Amino acid sequence: MASMRPDRYFRPAKLTSQSRLNLICAALTVLALILQQYYLGPDTALTAGICLFFIVLALLLQRAVQPLQREIQALILHAQNLQDGSFNTNANQLKMHELKPLADSLNQMSAQLRTERATLYQRELLLDTVLQSSPTALLLTDAANTVLMSNPAARVLLHQGKAFDGSKLATVATDKPELHNALNSRQQGLIRLDNAEQSVWHLSVSQFQLNQKLHWLYLLKPLTREIQREELNAWKKLLRVIGHELNNTLAPLSSLAFSGKTMADQQHLAALSQLFDTISERCLHLNQFVQAYIQFAKLPTPKLAPVNWPRLINQLQDQYDFELLGQLPALQWQADPQQLTQLLLNILKNAHESGSPPEHISLRLLEQNNLLTLCIQDGGGGIPAEVLQHVLIPFYTSKTTGSGIGLTLCRDIIEAHGGTISLRNNAGGLLVSLTLPRPDGC
């Protein structure tokens, strides 16, 4: 059996500095008394003097050590405050003499921690603001697929705007099967949602360790607008190429038809002259058709200027009948006058062509500090749901004589101004909402 170490059972208590000084004074007193007895013999007065001397010495040493003890206590208190996360206190500089370098180091540490905590707080506040206002839907779950955090965009997309933190991931987005399956299978990539304002989303999933526990982060980014913009740019590029080729063909055809008609007239060939007239007429119509598409493909950058609302409303009412509801904007708003007029004329034209009575067509302008909403309502019965989700696609039309660029041009104009367009069936007709942001400096 191994031998027991004595110090495992007996450990002398640690003495304070004051106790050590008192022991030293006591030991010196005993030593002085022994020397007195050995060299001088018994002497009561001398013995009393020796004892009194060392008592006074002990008191003086105690008094001398007290400032150092107060400095130590102040530093201990400061260290405790730092440990508790209170970085706004400093060691009392008026009491620091012997330990002043240590106090300065603690104060510097406290100032640095205070600065770093303020910076960290600002970063956390910025991150929270970004997450709360981001259009990207964010979900954080633990290893058991319990939702720990979600931002407003996620709540709107997955749970009708209601909070669902603490729920299982399998219980959300049940009304959107494509999205529900992608989340639960962690299938990254594009997701298309039917009958949704934002129909195209990109899901990315990542895992990481947080507090030594596995977590999953889901990010759903709306890509509808980006994809539509790319599609529109592709259509415009195609239109420019086709327009160029058609123009190169139509110009000589028109010239040949004119020359042929002239020769037919000279030879009094009425039937042939009429044939060349028909060719010229069709070339002219085709050229006008192509020019309309080319104009859409080459929409210039808006030239912003203050909008004269009374003049604009009068110009619109000269073309189409409608009722103006509410007041005109009181603030100054900027837009390209020609493009804004063309945009509203296209929408009013569609409203009249929907079969709506003119008295049921209205325009209302809703003004906020930094956003103006133009609402055009008709009473034409609305648009079927399967058609409504495609009306902003270039060349898509339900009209037999339509070109399919009217509403696409409207979307292109309003987005060039930094705004948005939305269409929905409302009150027995179609409601078109246009948002126009207020430029900085207005």
DAFENLIN-V676633 format. One record per residue. N is the residue number from 1. RES is the residue in one small letter. SS is DSSP state (alpha for helix, beta for strand, coil for the rest). BURIAL is 1 if it has 9 or more other C-alpha atoms within 8 Angstrom, else 0. D_FIRST is the distance of its C-alpha to the first C-alpha in whole Angstrom. Layout:
n={N & N}
res={RES & RES}
ss={SS & SS}
burial={BURIAL & BURIAL}
d_first={D_FIRST & D_FIRST}
This chain:
n={1 & 2 & 3 & 4 & 5 & 6 & 7 & 8 & 9 & 10 & 11 & 12 & 13 & 14 & 15 & 16 & 17 & 18 & 19 & 20 & 21 & 22 & 23 & 24 & 25 & 26 & 27 & 28 & 29 & 30 & 31 & 32 & 33 & 34 & 35 & 36 & 37 & 38 & 39 & 40 & 41 & 42 & 43 & 44 & 45 & 46 & 47 & 48 & 49 & 50 & 51 & 52 & 53 & 54 & 55 & 56 & 57 & 58 & 59 & 60 & 61 & 62 & 63 & 64 & 65 & 66 & 67 & 68 & 69 & 70 & 71 & 72 & 73 & 74 & 75 & 76 & 77 & 78 & 79 & 80 & 81 & 82 & 83 & 84 & 85 & 86 & 87 & 88 & 89 & 90 & 91 & 92 & 93 & 94 & 95 & 96 & 97 & 98 & 99 & 100 & 101 & 102 & 103 & 104 & 105 & 106 & 107 & 108 & 109 & 110 & 111 & 112 & 113 & 114 & 115 & 116 & 117 & 118 & 119 & 120 & 121 & 122 & 123 & 124 & 125 & 126 & 127 & 128 & 129 & 130 & 131 & 132 & 133 & 134 & 135 & 136 & 137 & 138 & 139 & 140 & 141 & 142 & 143 & 144 & 145 & 146 & 147 & 148 & 149 & 150 & 151 & 152 & 153 & 154 & 155 & 156 & 157 & 158 & 159 & 160 & 161 & 162 & 163 & 164 & 165 & 166 & 167 & 168 & 169 & 170 & 171 & 172 & 173 & 174 & 175 & 176 & 177 & 178 & 179 & 180 & 181 & 182 & 183 & 184 & 185 & 186 & 187 & 188 & 189 & 190 & 191 & 192 & 193 & 194 & 195 & 196 & 197 & 198 & 199 & 200 & 201 & 202 & 203 & 204 & 205 & 206 & 207 & 208 & 209 & 210 & 211 & 212 & 213 & 214 & 215 & 216 & 217 & 218 & 219 & 220 & 221 & 222 & 223 & 224 & 225 & 226 & 227 & 228 & 229 & 230 & 231 & 232 & 233 & 234 & 235 & 236 & 237 & 238 & 239 & 240 & 241 & 242 & 243 & 244 & 245 & 246 & 247 & 248 & 249 & 250 & 251 & 252 & 253 & 254 & 255 & 256 & 257 & 258 & 259 & 260 & 261 & 262 & 263 & 264 & 265 & 266 & 267 & 268 & 269 & 270 & 271 & 272 & 273 & 274 & 275 & 276 & 277 & 278 & 279 & 280 & 281 & 282 & 283 & 284 & 285 & 286 & 287 & 288 & 289 & 290 & 291 & 292 & 293 & 294 & 295 & 296 & 297 & 298 & 299 & 300 & 301 & 302 & 303 & 304 & 305 & 306 & 307 & 308 & 309 & 310 & 311 & 312 & 313 & 314 & 315 & 316 & 317 & 318 & 319 & 320 & 321 & 322 & 323 & 324 & 325 & 326 & 327 & 328 & 329 & 330 & 331 & 332 & 333 & 334 & 335 & 336 & 337 & 338 & 339 & 340 & 341 & 342 & 343 & 344 & 345 & 346 & 347 & 348 & 349 & 350 & 351 & 352 & 353 & 354 & 355 & 356 & 357 & 358 & 359 & 360 & 361 & 362 & 363 & 364 & 365 & 366 & 367 & 368 & 369 & 370 & 371 & 372 & 373 & 374 & 375 & 376 & 377 & 378 & 379 & 380 & 381 & 382 & 383 & 384 & 385 & 386 & 387 & 388 & 389 & 390 & 391 & 392 & 393 & 394 & 395 & 396 & 397 & 398 & 399 & 400 & 401 & 402 & 403 & 404 & 405 & 406 & 407 & 408 & 409 & 410 & 411 & 412 & 413 & 414 & 415 & 416 & 417 & 418 & 419 & 420 & 421 & 422 & 423 & 424 & 425 & 426 & 427 & 428 & 429 & 430 & 431 & 432 & 433 & 434 & 435 & 436 & 437 & 438 & 439 & 440 & 441 & 442}
res={m & a & s & m & r & p & d & r & y & f & r & p & a & k & l & t & s & q & s & r & l & n & l & i & c & a & a & l & t & v & l & a & l & i & l & q & q & y & y & l & g & p & d & t & a & l & t & a & g & i & c & l & f & f & i & v & l & a & l & l & l & q & r & a & v & q & p & l & q & r & e & i & q & a & l & i & l & h & a & q & n & l & q & d & g & s & f & n & t & n & a & n & q & l & k & m & h & e & l & k & p & l & a & d & s & l & n & q & m & s & a & q & l & r & t & e & r & a & t & l & y & q & r & e & l & l & l & d & t & v & l & q & s & s & p & t & a & l & l & l & t & d & a & a & n & t & v & l & m & s & n & p & a & a & r & v & l & l & h & q & g & k & a & f & d & g & s & k & l & a & t & v & a & t & d & k & p & e & l & h & n & a & l & n & s & r & q & q & g & l & i & r & l & d & n & a & e & q & s & v & w & h & l & s & v & s & q & f & q & l & n & q & k & l & h & w & l & y & l & l & k & p & l & t & r & e & i & q & r & e & e & l & n & a & w & k & k & l & l & r & v & i & g & h & e & l & n & n & t & l & a & p & l & s & s & l & a & f & s & g & k & t & m & a & d & q & q & h & l & a & a & l & s & q & l & f & d & t & i & s & e & r & c & l & h & l & n & q & f & v & q & a & y & i & q & f & a & k & l & p & t & p & k & l & a & p & v & n & w & p & r & l & i & n & q & l & q & d & q & y & d & f & e & l & l & g & q & l & p & a & l & q & w & q & a & d & p & q & q & l & t & q & l & l & l & n & i & l & k & n & a & h & e & s & g & s & p & p & e & h & i & s & l & r & l & l & e & q & n & n & l & l & t & l & c & i & q & d & g & g & g & g & i & p & a & e & v & l & q & h & v & l & i & p & f & y & t & s & k & t & t & g & s & g & i & g & l & t & l & c & r & d & i & i & e & a & h & g & g & t & i & s & l & r & n & n & a & g & g & l & l & v & s & l & t & l & p & r & p & d & g & c}
ss={coil & coil & coil & coil & coil & alpha & alpha & alpha & coil & coil & coil & coil & coil & coil & coil & coil & alpha & alpha & alpha & alpha & alpha & alpha & alpha & alpha & alpha & alpha & alpha & alpha & alpha & alpha & alpha & alpha & alpha & alpha & alpha & alpha & alpha & alpha & alpha & alpha & coil & coil & coil & alpha & alpha & alpha & alpha & alpha & alpha & alpha & alpha & alpha & alpha & alpha & alpha & alpha & alpha & alpha & alpha & alpha & alpha & alpha & alpha & alpha & alpha & alpha & alpha & alpha & alpha & alpha & alpha & alpha & alpha & alpha & alpha & alpha & alpha & alpha & alpha & alpha & alpha & alpha & alpha & coil & coil & coil & coil & coil & coil & coil & coil & coil & alpha & alpha & alpha & coil & coil & coil & coil & alpha & alpha & alpha & alpha & alpha & alpha & alpha & alpha & alpha & alpha & alpha & alpha & alpha & alpha & alpha & alpha & alpha & alpha & alpha & alpha & alpha & alpha & alpha & alpha & alpha & alpha & alpha & alpha & alpha & alpha & alpha & alpha & alpha & alpha & coil & coil & coil & beta & beta & beta & beta & beta & beta & coil & coil & coil & beta & beta & beta & beta & beta & coil & alpha & alpha & alpha & alpha & alpha & alpha & alpha & alpha & coil & coil & coil & coil & coil & coil & coil & coil & beta & alpha & alpha & alpha & coil & coil & coil & coil & coil & alpha & alpha & alpha & alpha & alpha & alpha & alpha & alpha & alpha & coil & coil & coil & beta & beta & beta & beta & coil & coil & coil & coil & coil & coil & coil & beta & beta & beta & beta & beta & beta & beta & beta & beta & beta & beta & coil & coil & beta & beta & beta & beta & beta & beta & beta & beta & beta & beta & coil & alpha & alpha & alpha & alpha & alpha & alpha & alpha & alpha & alpha & alpha & alpha & alpha & alpha & alpha & alpha & alpha & alpha & alpha & alpha & alpha & alpha & alpha & alpha & alpha & alpha & alpha & alpha & alpha & alpha & alpha & alpha & alpha & alpha & alpha & alpha & alpha & alpha & alpha & alpha & alpha & alpha & alpha & alpha & coil & coil & coil & alpha & alpha & alpha & alpha & alpha & alpha & alpha & alpha & alpha & alpha & alpha & alpha & alpha & alpha & alpha & alpha & alpha & alpha & alpha & alpha & alpha & alpha & alpha & alpha & alpha & alpha & alpha & alpha & coil & coil & coil & coil & coil & coil & coil & beta & beta & coil & coil & alpha & alpha & alpha & alpha & alpha & alpha & alpha & alpha & alpha & alpha & alpha & coil & coil & coil & beta & beta & beta & coil & coil & coil & coil & coil & coil & coil & coil & beta & beta & coil & alpha & alpha & alpha & alpha & alpha & alpha & alpha & alpha & alpha & alpha & alpha & alpha & alpha & alpha & alpha & alpha & alpha & coil & coil & coil & coil & alpha & alpha & alpha & coil & beta & beta & beta & beta & beta & beta & coil & coil & coil & beta & beta & beta & beta & beta & beta & beta & coil & coil & coil & coil & coil & coil & coil & alpha & alpha & alpha & alpha & coil & coil & coil & coil & coil & coil & coil & coil & coil & coil & coil & coil & coil & coil & coil & coil & coil & alpha & alpha & alpha & alpha & alpha & alpha & alpha & alpha & alpha & alpha & alpha & coil & coil & coil & beta & beta & beta & beta & beta & beta & beta & coil & coil & beta & beta & beta & beta & beta & beta & beta & beta & beta & coil & coil & coil & coil & coil}
burial={0 & 0 & 0 & 0 & 0 & 0 & 0 & 0 & 0 & 0 & 0 & 0 & 0 & 0 & 0 & 0 & 0 & 0 & 0 & 1 & 1 & 1 & 0 & 0 & 1 & 1 & 0 & 1 & 1 & 0 & 0 & 1 & 1 & 0 & 1 & 1 & 1 & 0 & 0 & 0 & 0 & 0 & 0 & 0 & 0 & 0 & 1 & 0 & 0 & 1 & 1 & 0 & 0 & 1 & 1 & 0 & 1 & 1 & 0 & 0 & 1 & 1 & 0 & 0 & 1 & 0 & 1 & 1 & 0 & 1 & 1 & 1 & 0 & 1 & 1 & 0 & 0 & 1 & 1 & 0 & 1 & 1 & 0 & 0 & 0 & 0 & 1 & 0 & 0 & 0 & 1 & 0 & 0 & 0 & 0 & 1 & 0 & 0 & 1 & 1 & 0 & 0 & 1 & 0 & 0 & 1 & 1 & 0 & 0 & 1 & 1 & 0 & 1 & 1 & 0 & 0 & 0 & 0 & 0 & 0 & 0 & 0 & 0 & 0 & 0 & 0 & 0 & 0 & 0 & 0 & 1 & 1 & 0 & 0 & 0 & 1 & 1 & 1 & 1 & 1 & 1 & 1 & 1 & 0 & 1 & 1 & 1 & 1 & 1 & 1 & 1 & 1 & 1 & 1 & 1 & 1 & 1 & 1 & 1 & 0 & 1 & 0 & 0 & 1 & 1 & 0 & 1 & 1 & 1 & 0 & 0 & 1 & 1 & 0 & 0 & 0 & 0 & 1 & 1 & 1 & 0 & 1 & 1 & 1 & 0 & 0 & 1 & 1 & 0 & 0 & 1 & 0 & 1 & 0 & 0 & 0 & 0 & 1 & 1 & 1 & 1 & 1 & 1 & 1 & 1 & 0 & 0 & 0 & 0 & 0 & 0 & 0 & 0 & 1 & 1 & 1 & 1 & 1 & 1 & 1 & 1 & 1 & 1 & 1 & 0 & 0 & 0 & 0 & 0 & 0 & 0 & 1 & 0 & 0 & 1 & 1 & 1 & 0 & 1 & 1 & 0 & 0 & 1 & 0 & 0 & 1 & 1 & 0 & 0 & 1 & 0 & 0 & 1 & 1 & 0 & 0 & 1 & 1 & 0 & 1 & 1 & 1 & 0 & 1 & 1 & 0 & 0 & 0 & 1 & 0 & 0 & 1 & 1 & 1 & 0 & 1 & 1 & 0 & 1 & 1 & 0 & 0 & 1 & 1 & 0 & 0 & 1 & 0 & 0 & 1 & 1 & 0 & 1 & 1 & 0 & 1 & 1 & 0 & 0 & 0 & 0 & 1 & 0 & 0 & 0 & 0 & 1 & 0 & 0 & 0 & 0 & 1 & 0 & 0 & 0 & 1 & 1 & 0 & 0 & 1 & 1 & 1 & 1 & 0 & 0 & 0 & 0 & 0 & 1 & 0 & 0 & 0 & 1 & 1 & 1 & 1 & 1 & 0 & 1 & 1 & 1 & 0 & 1 & 1 & 1 & 1 & 1 & 1 & 1 & 0 & 1 & 1 & 0 & 0 & 0 & 1 & 1 & 0 & 0 & 1 & 1 & 1 & 1 & 1 & 1 & 1 & 0 & 0 & 0 & 0 & 1 & 1 & 1 & 1 & 1 & 1 & 1 & 1 & 1 & 1 & 1 & 1 & 1 & 0 & 0 & 0 & 1 & 1 & 0 & 0 & 1 & 1 & 0 & 1 & 0 & 1 & 1 & 0 & 0 & 0 & 0 & 0 & 0 & 1 & 1 & 0 & 1 & 1 & 1 & 1 & 1 & 0 & 1 & 1 & 1 & 1 & 1 & 0 & 1 & 1 & 1 & 0 & 1 & 1 & 1 & 1 & 0 & 1 & 1 & 1 & 1 & 1 & 1 & 1 & 1 & 1 & 1 & 1 & 0 & 0 & 0 & 0}
d_first={0 & 4 & 6 & 9 & 12 & 15 & 18 & 16 & 17 & 20 & 23 & 26 & 29 & 31 & 35 & 38 & 41 & 43 & 40 & 39 & 43 & 43 & 40 & 42 & 45 & 43 & 41 & 45 & 47 & 44 & 45 & 49 & 49 & 47 & 49 & 52 & 51 & 51 & 54 & 56 & 55 & 55 & 58 & 57 & 59 & 57 & 54 & 56 & 57 & 53 & 52 & 54 & 54 & 51 & 51 & 54 & 52 & 49 & 52 & 53 & 50 & 49 & 53 & 52 & 49 & 50 & 52 & 49 & 47 & 50 & 50 & 47 & 47 & 50 & 48 & 45 & 48 & 49 & 46 & 46 & 49 & 48 & 45 & 47 & 50 & 53 & 54 & 57 & 56 & 56 & 54 & 56 & 58 & 60 & 56 & 55 & 55 & 52 & 50 & 54 & 52 & 49 & 52 & 54 & 51 & 50 & 54 & 55 & 52 & 53 & 57 & 55 & 53 & 56 & 59 & 56 & 56 & 60 & 60 & 58 & 60 & 63 & 62 & 60 & 64 & 66 & 63 & 64 & 68 & 68 & 66 & 68 & 72 & 71 & 73 & 70 & 68 & 64 & 62 & 58 & 56 & 52 & 50 & 52 & 55 & 55 & 58 & 56 & 59 & 63 & 66 & 69 & 71 & 68 & 69 & 73 & 72 & 70 & 70 & 74 & 73 & 70 & 66 & 64 & 61 & 58 & 60 & 59 & 61 & 62 & 64 & 66 & 69 & 70 & 74 & 73 & 72 & 72 & 70 & 68 & 67 & 66 & 64 & 62 & 62 & 61 & 64 & 65 & 69 & 72 & 73 & 77 & 77 & 81 & 83 & 81 & 82 & 79 & 79 & 77 & 73 & 71 & 67 & 64 & 61 & 57 & 54 & 51 & 48 & 48 & 45 & 43 & 45 & 48 & 52 & 55 & 58 & 62 & 65 & 68 & 71 & 75 & 77 & 80 & 82 & 80 & 81 & 85 & 85 & 85 & 87 & 90 & 89 & 89 & 93 & 94 & 94 & 95 & 98 & 99 & 99 & 101 & 103 & 104 & 105 & 107 & 109 & 110 & 111 & 113 & 115 & 117 & 117 & 119 & 121 & 122 & 123 & 125 & 127 & 127 & 129 & 131 & 132 & 133 & 135 & 137 & 138 & 138 & 135 & 134 & 132 & 130 & 130 & 129 & 126 & 125 & 125 & 123 & 120 & 121 & 120 & 117 & 116 & 116 & 114 & 111 & 111 & 111 & 108 & 106 & 107 & 105 & 102 & 102 & 102 & 99 & 97 & 98 & 98 & 98 & 95 & 96 & 98 & 97 & 100 & 100 & 101 & 105 & 104 & 107 & 109 & 106 & 107 & 111 & 110 & 108 & 111 & 113 & 112 & 110 & 111 & 108 & 107 & 105 & 102 & 101 & 101 & 101 & 98 & 99 & 96 & 97 & 96 & 96 & 97 & 99 & 102 & 104 & 100 & 100 & 103 & 103 & 100 & 101 & 104 & 102 & 101 & 104 & 106 & 103 & 103 & 107 & 107 & 104 & 107 & 106 & 109 & 110 & 109 & 106 & 104 & 103 & 101 & 99 & 97 & 94 & 93 & 89 & 88 & 87 & 88 & 92 & 92 & 95 & 96 & 98 & 99 & 101 & 103 & 103 & 101 & 98 & 96 & 94 & 90 & 90 & 93 & 91 & 88 & 90 & 93 & 92 & 91 & 94 & 97 & 96 & 99 & 100 & 103 & 106 & 107 & 104 & 103 & 99 & 99 & 100 & 96 & 94 & 97 & 96 & 92 & 92 & 95 & 92 & 89 & 91 & 91 & 87 & 88 & 88 & 90 & 89 & 91 & 91 & 93 & 94 & 97 & 99 & 99 & 97 & 95 & 94 & 92 & 92 & 90 & 91 & 88 & 90 & 89 & 88 & 90 & 93}
